Every structure is written in structure tokens, then in C-alpha cells.
Amino acid sequence: MSEMKYEDAVKKLTDIMEKLESGDIPLDKTFEMYEEGKKLIAFCRNQLTEAEGKILKISKNGAEEIK
């Protein structure tokens, strides 16, 4: 999953949510999809945290250059 892009993870997560909401999935498959969804959520959160850190660093460096 480390090679996956954020946008692809969100798309896959959306697909999982739509399938789960349909209610037409067998119980065992539901658990598999739920577990995959949890991993995708963790991946997306990590990507957003990293992006936030980069933005803060860039903002801080930019503010220092202006002074």
C-alpha cells in the first residue's frame, strides 16, 4: 500500500463504502472489506499528516525568508 497514491486510496475506500452500504455483501466478505477500509483510512491519515508537516515547514521557511 506504500506505493499507492492518496487519491487512489480515497477512490478505493469510496468503492468499499458503496458496496458495504448496498447490503448485498456476504458477512465474511463484509469483514474483509471493513479491514481493508480501516487500513486505507490509516494510510490516508498518514498521508495527510505528512502533507501537513510539509506545508508547515514550507510556511515556516517562507515566513523566515520574509523577515
Buried (B, 14 or more C-beta within 10 A) or exposed (E): EEEEEBEEBBEBBEEBEEBBEEEEBEEEEEEEBEEBBEEBEEBBEEBEEEEEEEEEEEEEEEEEEEE
